């Protein structure tokens, strides 16, 4: 937790309402997201009990597994879920756009939009991952066949779960994490995982304070858990009797009785899912009210790229994702995630002054006013004369950068600023920083209009950089040791040493 977030939490306690910790929205919210609220059976690993799913607030579809331990019913649930999810994914495959690639030498095509799935919390993402793993390897023939849509569903669920690990991706989002990225409440991070309590702090109802509204929201009778785990009281008092009654009705062979018992079971699970369904769309509305960050569309374009690529892979008969990555693939994946995390952190800071303020506190950035500017300075110390303007920025922030450091300004992303001098003034508590500019100045020895900051401009400079980072180099599988998935070392028959060899060794 950053210093400013801790301060915002303290202020939330003082005023009784969650505090904004961003000035813009840092994630994409689709025009037509798919809300998916799963429930699993207690004590059974990833055994689906029910789900509420849909793209329209007033028209959710309820999926129920009357007996989660029954294998056929579990995969029947998967087939029903595929009837909703797969057409939703296909609806984004109509229109494409041309995108320049390889520095304009090539043209590739991607879809103009991509799907977005919303779940209540991080446990919902875990359910998506595990359910994808349990379905993507199923056979459609032979013993215990499943419908052809089931393994395809598993591939897509695994794809979405993998994208959820990618920093900045918006294809599979947990609502609690999306809201917690933009608001700080007066409760702990663990309590923020309770969707109803989190929303009570952000948007308290009935004139209550955030703390009082959160207490009301934690009542499981009024606001049941958002899943996938269910409330133990519900399990014992409502779910178990309803499931037992359904089993008895099935055993009796009476179709009317069976239909009535199933209706009772569906109403029982709907009572648990319905309130969360309302909370999910309430959260969507709150996020849509926030102004979007300038770099969010770029990250969504990356999601569209990945979606388009995976669609071609699936259409081409691509195999399901492996259960485990090999050593090289795992290292490459980790490297990609690390680079994405670094880029995401920089982009958030560039988009949001409140996020950048955290870096100002740590000395990684400073904000000041331009007090001197030499826009036409020429550096002739090299083989040719080059334009190297200098400016002096006076700031009251703590400056920890040293001479020679390269800085960047969010408002001037194509320009670099090398620190020449840092002169603190203990009497006034301010610091003068002289910077030499390069890049984004034009191609002549005269700067392009507006390319050099003018006296009086207020700018932010930081060590954070979102410049291109080349991918790391990794060995092929054949070049890795056998302990990390490479080819095993060829076996060599041991040679029995002779008596002469032994005498020579000891001599």
C-alpha positions as CSV (number, residue, x, y, z in Angstrom):
1,X,0.0,0.0,0.0
2,X,1.4,3.4,-1.0
3,X,1.6,6.4,1.3
4,X,-1.2,8.3,-0.5
5,X,-3.5,5.2,-0.4
6,X,-3.0,4.8,3.3
7,X,-3.8,8.5,3.7
8,X,-6.9,8.0,1.6
9,X,-8.0,5.1,3.8
10,X,-7.6,7.2,6.9
11,X,-9.6,10.0,5.3
12,X,-12.4,7.5,4.3
13,X,-12.7,6.5,8.0
14,X,-12.9,10.2,9.0
15,X,-15.5,11.3,6.4
16,X,-17.4,8.0,6.3
17,X,-17.1,7.4,2.6
18,X,-14.5,5.9,0.2
19,X,-12.0,8.3,-1.4
20,X,-10.9,8.4,-5.0
21,X,-7.2,7.5,-5.4
22,X,-7.2,8.2,-9.2
23,X,-8.4,11.0,-11.4
24,X,-9.2,8.8,-14.4
25,X,-10.3,5.3,-15.1
26,X,-7.4,3.0,-15.8
27,X,-9.3,0.1,-17.4
28,X,-11.6,-0.4,-20.3
29,X,-15.3,-0.9,-19.7
30,X,-17.0,-2.4,-22.7
31,X,-20.3,-1.3,-24.1
32,X,-21.6,-4.8,-23.8
33,X,-19.7,-6.8,-21.2
34,X,-20.7,-10.3,-20.2
35,X,-21.4,-10.6,-16.5
36,X,-20.7,-14.1,-15.1
37,X,-21.4,-15.0,-11.5
38,X,-20.5,-18.6,-10.7
39,X,-21.4,-20.7,-7.6
40,X,-19.6,-23.9,-6.6
41,X,-20.6,-26.6,-4.2
42,X,-18.9,-26.5,-0.8
43,X,-16.4,-29.2,-0.2
44,X,-16.1,-30.2,-3.9
45,X,-13.2,-28.9,-5.9
46,X,-14.5,-26.8,-8.7
47,X,-17.9,-28.5,-8.8
48,X,-20.3,-26.0,-10.4
49,X,-23.6,-25.5,-8.6
50,X,-25.1,-22.6,-10.5
51,X,-24.3,-19.4,-12.4
52,X,-26.0,-16.2,-13.5
53,X,-24.8,-15.0,-16.8
54,X,-25.8,-12.4,-19.4
55,X,-25.1,-9.1,-21.2
56,X,-28.3,-7.3,-20.2
57,X,-29.0,-6.1,-16.7
58,X,-32.7,-7.2,-16.8
59,X,-32.3,-10.5,-18.6
60,X,-29.8,-12.8,-16.9
61,X,-29.8,-16.5,-17.7
62,X,-29.7,-18.9,-14.7
63,X,-27.8,-22.2,-15.0
64,X,-28.2,-24.8,-12.3
65,X,-26.6,-28.2,-11.6
66,X,-29.1,-30.1,-9.4
67,X,-26.4,-32.6,-8.4
68,X,-22.9,-31.2,-8.8
69,X,-21.3,-34.6,-8.0
70,X,-22.9,-36.0,-11.1
71,X,-20.4,-35.9,-14.0
72,X,-23.1,-35.7,-16.7
73,X,-24.8,-32.8,-15.1
74,X,-21.5,-30.9,-14.6
75,X,-20.7,-31.1,-18.3
76,X,-24.3,-30.4,-19.1
77,X,-23.8,-27.2,-17.2
78,X,-20.6,-26.6,-19.3
79,X,-22.6,-27.1,-22.5
80,X,-25.3,-24.6,-21.3
81,X,-22.6,-22.1,-20.5
82,X,-21.1,-22.6,-23.9
83,X,-24.5,-21.7,-25.4
84,X,-24.1,-18.3,-23.9
85,X,-20.4,-17.6,-24.0
86,X,-19.4,-18.9,-27.4
87,X,-22.0,-16.8,-29.3
88,X,-21.0,-13.8,-27.3
89,X,-17.4,-14.3,-28.4
90,X,-18.4,-14.8,-32.0
91,X,-20.3,-11.6,-32.0
92,X,-17.0,-9.7,-32.0
93,X,-15.7,-11.4,-35.1
94,X,-17.6,-9.4,-37.7
95,X,-15.6,-6.3,-38.6
96,X,-11.8,-6.0,-38.8
97,X,-9.4,-3.1,-39.3
98,X,-6.1,-2.9,-41.0
99,X,-3.1,-2.2,-38.8
100,X,0.4,-1.3,-39.9
101,X,3.1,-3.8,-38.9
102,X,6.9,-4.1,-39.2
103,X,7.4,-0.3,-39.4
104,X,4.7,0.1,-42.0
105,X,6.1,-2.6,-44.4
106,X,3.3,-5.0,-43.7
107,X,-0.4,-4.9,-42.9
108,X,-2.3,-7.1,-40.5
109,X,-5.9,-7.3,-39.5
110,X,-7.6,-7.3,-36.1
111,X,-11.1,-7.1,-34.9
112,X,-12.4,-3.6,-34.0
113,X,-13.7,-4.9,-30.7
114,X,-13.2,-7.7,-28.2
115,X,-15.2,-9.5,-25.5
116,X,-15.0,-8.5,-21.9
117,X,-16.1,-10.8,-19.1
118,X,-16.8,-9.5,-15.6
119,X,-16.8,-11.7,-12.4
120,X,-17.5,-10.5,-8.9
121,X,-14.0,-11.2,-7.3
122,X,-10.7,-12.8,-7.8
123,X,-12.1,-16.2,-6.7
124,X,-14.4,-15.9,-9.7
125,X,-11.3,-15.7,-11.9
126,X,-9.9,-18.8,-10.2
127,X,-13.2,-20.6,-11.0
128,X,-12.9,-19.6,-14.7
129,X,-9.3,-21.0,-14.7
130,X,-10.1,-24.3,-13.0
131,X,-13.3,-24.9,-15.0
132,X,-11.4,-24.2,-18.2
133,X,-8.8,-26.7,-17.2
134,X,-11.4,-29.4,-16.4
135,X,-13.2,-28.9,-19.8
136,X,-10.6,-28.2,-22.4
137,X,-9.2,-31.7,-22.5
138,X,-12.5,-33.6,-22.7
139,X,-13.1,-35.9,-25.6
140,X,-16.2,-35.7,-27.8
141,X,-16.0,-39.4,-28.7
142,X,-15.1,-42.7,-27.0
143,X,-15.9,-43.3,-23.3
144,X,-17.7,-40.5,-21.5
145,X,-18.0,-38.1,-24.5
146,X,-19.1,-34.5,-24.1
147,X,-20.7,-32.1,-26.5
148,X,-18.3,-30.5,-29.0
149,X,-18.8,-27.1,-27.5
150,X,-17.4,-28.2,-24.1
151,X,-13.7,-28.5,-25.0
152,X,-14.0,-25.3,-27.1
153,X,-15.4,-23.6,-24.0
154,X,-12.5,-24.8,-22.0
155,X,-10.0,-23.3,-24.4
156,X,-11.7,-19.9,-24.3
157,X,-12.0,-19.9,-20.5
158,X,-8.3,-20.7,-20.2
159,X,-7.5,-17.9,-22.6
160,X,-9.5,-15.5,-20.6
161,X,-7.9,-16.6,-17.3
162,X,-4.5,-16.2,-18.8
163,X,-5.3,-12.7,-20.0
164,X,-6.5,-11.8,-16.4
165,X,-2.9,-12.3,-15.3
166,X,-1.6,-9.8,-17.9
167,X,-1.3,-6.3,-16.2
168,X,-3.6,-3.8,-17.8
169,X,-5.7,-6.3,-19.7
170,X,-9.5,-5.8,-19.6
171,X,-10.8,-9.1,-21.1
172,X,-11.5,-10.8,-17.7
173,X,-11.9,-8.5,-14.7
174,X,-12.9,-9.0,-11.1
175,X,-15.3,-6.2,-10.0
176,X,-13.8,-5.9,-6.5
177,X,-10.3,-5.4,-8.0
178,X,-11.6,-2.9,-10.6
179,X,-13.3,-0.8,-8.0
180,X,-10.4,-1.1,-5.5
181,X,-8.1,0.3,-8.2
182,X,-10.0,3.6,-8.1
183,X,-11.3,4.0,-4.6
184,X,-9.8,3.5,-1.1
185,X,-12.2,2.5,1.7
186,X,-12.0,2.7,5.4
187,X,-11.7,-1.1,5.8
188,X,-9.0,-3.6,5.2
189,X,-8.0,-5.1,1.8
190,X,-9.4,-8.4,2.9
191,X,-12.8,-6.8,3.6
192,X,-12.7,-5.0,0.3
193,X,-13.0,-8.5,-1.3
194,X,-16.6,-8.4,-0.2
195,X,-18.4,-6.8,-3.1
196,X,-21.4,-5.6,-1.2
197,X,-19.3,-4.0,1.5
198,X,-17.0,-2.4,-1.0
199,X,-19.8,-0.8,-2.9
200,X,-21.4,0.3,0.4
201,X,-18.3,2.4,1.1
202,X,-18.1,3.8,-2.4
203,X,-21.8,4.6,-2.8
204,X,-23.6,4.3,0.5
205,X,-27.4,4.2,0.4
206,X,-30.2,5.4,2.7
207,X,-28.1,8.3,4.0
208,X,-25.8,6.0,5.9
209,X,-22.0,6.4,6.3
210,X,-19.8,4.0,4.5
211,X,-18.9,2.1,7.7
212,X,-22.6,1.7,8.7
213,X,-23.6,0.8,5.2
214,X,-20.8,-1.8,5.1
215,X,-22.2,-3.4,8.3
216,X,-25.6,-3.7,6.7
217,X,-24.0,-5.1,3.5
218,X,-22.2,-7.9,5.4
219,X,-25.6,-9.4,6.5
220,X,-25.7,-12.6,4.4
221,X,-29.5,-12.7,4.5
222,X,-29.7,-9.4,2.7
223,X,-26.5,-9.5,0.6
224,X,-25.4,-13.1,0.1
225,X,-21.7,-13.8,-0.7
226,X,-20.7,-13.0,-4.3
227,X,-19.4,-16.6,-4.8
228,X,-18.1,-18.9,-5.9
229,X,-18.3,-20.1,-2.2
230,X,-21.8,-20.1,-0.7
231,X,-23.0,-19.1,2.8
232,X,-22.9,-22.1,5.2
233,X,-26.3,-21.2,6.5
234,X,-27.8,-21.2,3.0
235,X,-26.1,-24.6,2.4
236,X,-27.7,-26.2,5.5
237,X,-31.1,-24.6,5.6
238,X,-32.0,-24.1,1.9
239,X,-29.7,-25.8,-0.5
240,X,-29.4,-29.2,1.1
241,X,-33.2,-29.7,1.6
242,X,-33.9,-28.5,-2.0
243,X,-31.3,-30.9,-3.5
244,X,-32.6,-33.8,-1.4
245,X,-36.1,-33.0,-2.5
246,X,-35.0,-32.9,-6.2
247,X,-33.3,-36.3,-5.8
248,X,-36.4,-37.9,-4.3
249,X,-38.5,-36.4,-7.1
250,X,-36.2,-37.9,-9.7
251,X,-36.3,-41.2,-8.0
252,X,-40.1,-41.2,-7.9
253,X,-40.4,-40.9,-11.7
254,X,-43.0,-38.3,-11.3
255,X,-42.2,-35.6,-13.9
256,X,-44.5,-33.0,-12.4
257,X,-43.0,-33.5,-9.0
258,X,-39.5,-33.3,-10.5
259,X,-40.2,-30.1,-12.3
260,X,-41.6,-28.6,-9.2
261,X,-38.6,-29.6,-7.1
262,X,-36.2,-28.2,-9.7
263,X,-38.1,-24.9,-9.6
264,X,-37.7,-24.7,-5.8
265,X,-33.9,-25.4,-6.3
266,X,-33.6,-22.7,-8.9
267,X,-35.4,-20.2,-6.8
268,X,-33.0,-21.0,-3.9
269,X,-29.9,-20.4,-5.9
270,X,-31.4,-17.3,-7.6
271,X,-31.9,-15.8,-4.2
272,X,-28.1,-16.0,-3.7
273,X,-27.2,-14.8,-7.2
274,X,-29.7,-12.1,-7.7
275,X,-28.4,-9.5,-5.3
276,X,-24.8,-10.0,-6.7
277,X,-26.2,-9.5,-10.2
278,X,-27.5,-6.1,-9.2
279,X,-24.2,-5.2,-7.5
280,X,-22.2,-6.1,-10.6
281,X,-24.2,-3.7,-12.8
282,X,-24.1,-1.0,-10.2
283,X,-20.3,-1.4,-10.2
284,X,-20.3,-1.1,-14.0
285,X,-22.2,2.1,-13.8
286,X,-19.8,3.6,-11.3
287,X,-16.8,2.8,-13.5
288,X,-18.4,4.2,-16.6
289,X,-18.9,7.5,-14.8
290,X,-15.1,8.0,-14.5
291,X,-13.2,9.7,-17.3
292,X,-11.0,7.2,-19.1
293,X,-7.2,7.5,-19.1
294,X,-5.5,8.5,-22.4
295,X,-3.5,5.2,-22.6
296,X,-6.4,2.8,-21.9
297,X,-7.4,2.5,-25.5
298,X,-3.9,1.5,-26.4
299,X,-4.0,-1.4,-23.9
300,X,-7.5,-2.4,-25.2
301,X,-6.0,-2.5,-28.7
302,X,-3.5,-5.0,-27.4
303,X,-6.4,-7.1,-26.1
304,X,-8.0,-6.9,-29.5
305,X,-4.7,-8.0,-31.1
306,X,-4.5,-11.0,-28.7
307,X,-8.2,-11.9,-29.2
308,X,-7.8,-11.8,-33.0
309,X,-4.6,-14.0,-32.9
310,X,-6.2,-16.6,-30.6
311,X,-9.3,-16.7,-32.8
312,X,-7.2,-17.6,-35.8
313,X,-5.4,-20.3,-33.7
314,X,-8.7,-21.9,-32.6
315,X,-10.2,-21.7,-36.1
316,X,-7.1,-23.5,-37.4
317,X,-7.7,-26.4,-35.1
318,X,-5.2,-25.4,-32.5
319,X,-4.6,-27.8,-29.6
320,X,-5.8,-27.0,-26.1
321,X,-3.3,-25.1,-23.9
322,X,-0.9,-27.4,-22.0
323,X,-1.5,-28.2,-18.3
324,X,2.0,-26.8,-17.6
325,X,4.4,-24.6,-19.5
326,X,7.8,-26.0,-20.4
327,X,10.9,-24.3,-18.9
328,X,11.5,-22.0,-21.8
329,X,7.9,-21.1,-22.3
330,X,7.4,-20.4,-18.6
331,X,10.5,-18.1,-18.5
332,X,9.2,-16.3,-21.6
333,X,5.8,-15.9,-20.1
334,X,7.2,-14.6,-16.9
335,X,9.4,-12.1,-18.8
336,X,6.4,-10.9,-20.8
337,X,4.4,-10.4,-17.6
338,X,7.2,-8.5,-15.9
339,X,7.6,-6.2,-18.9
340,X,3.8,-5.6,-19.1
341,X,3.7,-4.8,-15.3
342,X,6.4,-2.2,-15.7
343,X,4.8,-0.7,-18.7
344,X,1.4,-0.7,-17.0
345,X,2.8,1.1,-13.9
346,X,4.4,3.8,-16.0
347,X,1.3,4.3,-18.1
348,X,-0.9,4.7,-15.0
349,X,1.5,7.3,-13.6
350,X,1.7,9.2,-17.0
351,X,-2.1,9.2,-17.2
352,X,-2.9,10.2,-13.6
353,X,-1.4,13.0,-11.4
354,X,-2.6,11.2,-8.3
355,X,-0.7,8.0,-9.2
356,X,2.4,10.1,-10.2
357,X,2.2,11.8,-6.8
358,X,3.3,8.5,-5.2
359,X,6.4,8.6,-7.3
360,X,7.0,12.2,-6.3
361,X,7.0,11.2,-2.7
362,X,9.7,8.6,-3.4
363,X,11.9,11.0,-5.4
364,X,11.3,9.2,-8.7
365,X,9.5,12.3,-10.1
366,X,9.2,16.0,-9.5
367,X,6.9,18.8,-10.6
368,X,8.1,22.4,-11.1
369,X,8.0,25.6,-13.1
370,X,10.3,26.5,-15.9
371,X,12.3,29.5,-14.8
372,X,14.9,29.7,-17.5
373,X,15.0,28.4,-21.1
374,X,17.6,28.5,-23.8
375,X,15.7,27.1,-26.8
376,X,18.4,27.8,-29.5
377,X,21.4,26.3,-27.7
378,X,23.8,24.5,-30.0
379,X,26.2,21.8,-28.9
380,X,29.3,21.8,-31.1
381,X,31.5,19.6,-29.0
382,X,31.0,16.6,-31.3
383,X,31.7,16.0,-34.9
384,X,28.7,17.9,-35.9
385,X,26.6,20.7,-34.5
386,X,23.3,19.6,-32.8
387,X,20.5,21.4,-31.2
388,X,20.5,20.8,-27.5
389,X,18.2,23.3,-25.7
390,X,18.5,23.7,-21.9
391,X,15.8,24.6,-19.4
392,X,15.9,25.2,-15.7
393,X,13.0,23.8,-13.6
394,X,12.5,25.0,-10.1
395,X,10.6,22.6,-7.8
396,X,9.6,22.3,-4.1
397,X,9.6,18.5,-4.4
398,X,12.4,16.3,-3.0
399,X,14.8,15.7,-5.9
400,X,16.9,12.5,-5.7
401,X,18.1,12.4,-9.3
402,X,21.8,13.1,-10.0
403,X,23.7,14.7,-12.9
404,X,23.6,12.5,-16.0
405,X,20.2,10.9,-15.2
406,X,17.8,10.7,-18.1
407,X,14.3,11.9,-17.4
408,X,11.0,11.9,-19.2
409,X,7.9,14.1,-19.1
410,X,4.4,12.6,-19.5
411,X,3.3,15.6,-21.5
412,X,6.3,15.2,-23.9
413,X,6.7,11.4,-24.3
414,X,9.0,11.7,-27.3
415,X,11.5,13.9,-25.6
416,X,14.4,13.1,-23.3
417,X,15.8,15.4,-20.6
418,X,19.4,14.8,-19.3
419,X,20.1,16.2,-15.9
420,X,23.0,18.7,-16.1
421,X,22.9,20.3,-12.6
422,X,20.9,19.9,-9.4
423,X,21.2,22.9,-7.1
424,X,19.2,22.8,-3.9
425,X,18.5,25.9,-1.9
426,X,18.2,25.0,1.8
427,X,16.9,28.4,2.7
428,X,13.8,28.4,0.5
429,X,13.4,24.6,0.4
430,X,13.4,24.6,-3.4
431,X,15.7,23.0,-5.9
432,X,16.8,24.2,-9.4
433,X,17.3,21.4,-11.9
434,X,19.0,22.2,-15.2
435,X,17.9,19.8,-18.0
436,X,19.3,19.3,-21.6
437,X,16.6,18.3,-24.1
438,X,16.9,16.0,-27.0
439,X,14.4,14.4,-29.3
440,X,11.1,15.8,-30.6
441,X,12.7,19.1,-31.5
442,X,12.5,18.9,-35.3
443,X,15.3,18.2,-37.8
444,X,16.9,21.5,-38.1
445,X,19.1,23.6,-35.8
446,X,16.1,25.6,-34.9
447,X,13.5,24.0,-32.6
448,X,10.0,23.3,-33.9
449,X,7.3,25.5,-32.5
450,X,6.2,24.3,-29.1
451,X,9.0,21.7,-28.8
452,X,10.8,23.5,-26.1
453,X,9.0,24.4,-22.8
454,X,8.7,28.1,-22.2
455,X,9.3,30.1,-19.0
456,X,6.3,29.7,-16.8
457,X,5.3,26.3,-18.0
458,X,4.6,23.8,-15.2
459,X,6.0,20.3,-16.0
460,X,6.5,16.9,-14.5
461,X,9.7,15.0,-15.0
462,X,10.3,11.5,-13.9
463,X,12.8,8.6,-14.2
464,X,9.9,6.4,-15.3
465,X,10.0,5.5,-19.0
466,X,7.5,3.8,-21.2
467,X,9.9,3.5,-24.1
468,X,10.3,0.3,-26.1
469,X,11.9,-2.6,-24.3
470,X,13.3,-5.3,-26.5
471,X,12.3,-8.9,-25.6
472,X,14.7,-11.1,-23.8
473,X,16.6,-13.9,-25.4
474,X,15.9,-17.4,-24.4
475,X,17.5,-20.7,-25.5
476,X,15.6,-23.3,-27.5
477,X,14.4,-26.4,-25.9
478,X,17.3,-28.4,-27.4
479,X,19.8,-26.0,-25.7
480,X,18.3,-26.3,-22.2
481,X,19.7,-28.8,-19.7
482,X,17.6,-32.0,-19.2
483,X,16.7,-30.7,-15.7
484,X,14.7,-28.0,-17.3
485,X,13.0,-29.9,-20.1
486,X,15.8,-30.3,-22.6
487,X,17.0,-33.5,-24.1
488,X,18.4,-36.0,-21.7
489,X,22.2,-36.5,-21.6
490,X,23.3,-39.5,-23.7
491,X,24.1,-42.5,-21.6
492,X,27.7,-43.6,-21.7
493,X,28.7,-47.1,-20.6
494,X,31.1,-46.8,-17.7
495,X,34.6,-48.1,-18.5
496,X,36.2,-50.3,-15.9
497,X,39.7,-48.9,-15.1
498,X,42.7,-51.3,-15.7
499,X,45.3,-52.1,-13.1
500,X,47.9,-50.1,-15.0
501,X,45.6,-47.0,-15.0
502,X,45.1,-47.4,-11.2
503,X,48.9,-47.7,-10.6
504,X,49.5,-44.6,-12.7
505,X,46.8,-42.6,-10.9
506,X,48.3,-43.4,-7.5
507,X,51.9,-43.0,-8.5
